[in-house]
Amino acid sequence: GLTTNDDDEIRLCLNMLQKSHDDTGFMHESIDINDPMKFTRSWFAWANSLFGEFIWKLYREKKYLLDEIHIERV
């Protein structure tokens, strides 16, 4: 998502990231492609920092993509 300007590719990345955090709200080191609930390192600062940079970039440059995301509140 950080290296593309293509809105559809960014949407795809956002969707994939949203589905793979297993309700932790954090990014992981790796996930099982067949079962996103299986992952390594429940907290991975480097990945979380890059995710934050990605969201910040979208907020500044393509906020409308963030507005499209449906976030379930618990």
KOLKOLMAR-505527 format. One record per residue: residue in three letters; x, y, z of N, C-alpha, C, O in turn. Coordinates in steps of 0.05 Angstrom, whole numbers, plus 5000, padded with zeros to 4 digits. Example, Ala and Ser with C-alpha at 12.3 -4.5 7.8 and 13.67 -1.06 7.14 Angstrom:
2
ALA526448865156524649105156526449345156528549345169SER525749555142527349795143525850015157526850235161
This chain:
74
GLY501649765000500050005000501750255000500850464989LEU504050255012505750495014506950564987507550804983THR507250374969508850424945507050454920508150464898THR504450464923502750494900500950734902500350834924ASN500150834879498151054878495450954868493551104866ASP495350694862492950574851490850524873491350364891ASP488650654872486550634893485650354897485250264920ASP485250194876484349924879486349744893485649574909GLU488849784887490949634901491149714930491549544947ILE490749964936490750054964488449934979488649845002ARG486049934966483749814979484249514985483549415006LEU485449374966486149094969487949054993487548875010CYS489949224996491849215018490449265045490849125064LEU488749475045487249535070485449305078485349245102ASN484149185059482348965064483948725076483048605095MET486148665063487848445072488848495101488748315118LEU489748735106490748795133488548785154488948695176GLN486248885146483948885165483148595172482348545195LYS483248415153482448145158484547975172483847755182SER486948065173489147895184490047965212492047845221HIS488848155225489848225252488548065274489348095297ASP486547895268485347715287484247865311484547775334ASP482948085306481648245327483548345348482648425370THR486148345342488048455362488548755356489348895374GLY487948845332488549115325491449165318492249395312PHE493048955318495948975312496648805288495348615281MET498848885275499948725254501748515266502848545288HIS502148295251503748075261506148025242506248125220GLU508047875252510447815236509747655212510647715190SER508047455215507147295192504447165199503747135223ILE502947095178500346965183500246715165501646695145ASP498546525173498046295157496046375135493846465142ILE496746355110495046445088492346305088490346415078ASN492246055099489745905099488145965124485745905125ASP489346085144487946145169489146385182491046355198PRO488146625176489346875187489346885218490547055230MET487846705231487746695260490346575271490846595295LYS491946445254494446335262496646525253496946585229PHE498246625272500246815265502546795285502346675306THR504846925278507146935296507347215307506547415294ARG508347235330508847495344506347665345505747825326SER504947645366502447805369503048105370501248265364TRP505448185376506248465375508848475360510848355367PHE508848635338511248655321511548955315510249055296ALA513249095330513349385329514049495301512849695292TRP515749355287516549455260514149455241513649645228ALA512649235241510249215224508149415232506849535215ASN507749445258505849645268506649925261504950095255SER509149985262510150255254509650305225508850525217LEU510250105208509650145179506750175173505950325156PHE505050025188502150055185501350335192499650455178GLY502350435214501750715222502550915201501151105195GLU504950875189505851045168503951035143503451235131PHE503050795137501250755115498650905120497651045102ILE497450875143494951015150495351315150493651455140TRP497551405160498151695161498451805132497352025126LYS499751655115500051735087497351755074496751945059LEU495651555078492951555067491351795078489851925062TYR491551845103490152065115490852335102489152505097ARG493452365096494352615083493752625053493052845043GLU493952405040493752405010491252294998490452384977LYS489952105012487551975000485551905022484751675026LYS484852105038483052065061480451925053479351775069TYR479551975029477051845020477151535021475151405024LEU479551425018479851135020479451045048478250825053LEU480351195067479851125096476951155103475951005119ASP475651355091472751395096471051155086468851125096GLU472051005067470650775056470750525074469050345071ILE472550525093473050285109470750255130470050445144HIS469750015132467749955153469249825176470549625173ILE469149955199470449855223468349775243466649945251GLU468449525251466549435271467549515299469749465306ARG465749635314466449715341465449505360463349395357VAL467149455381466249255401465449395426464749255445
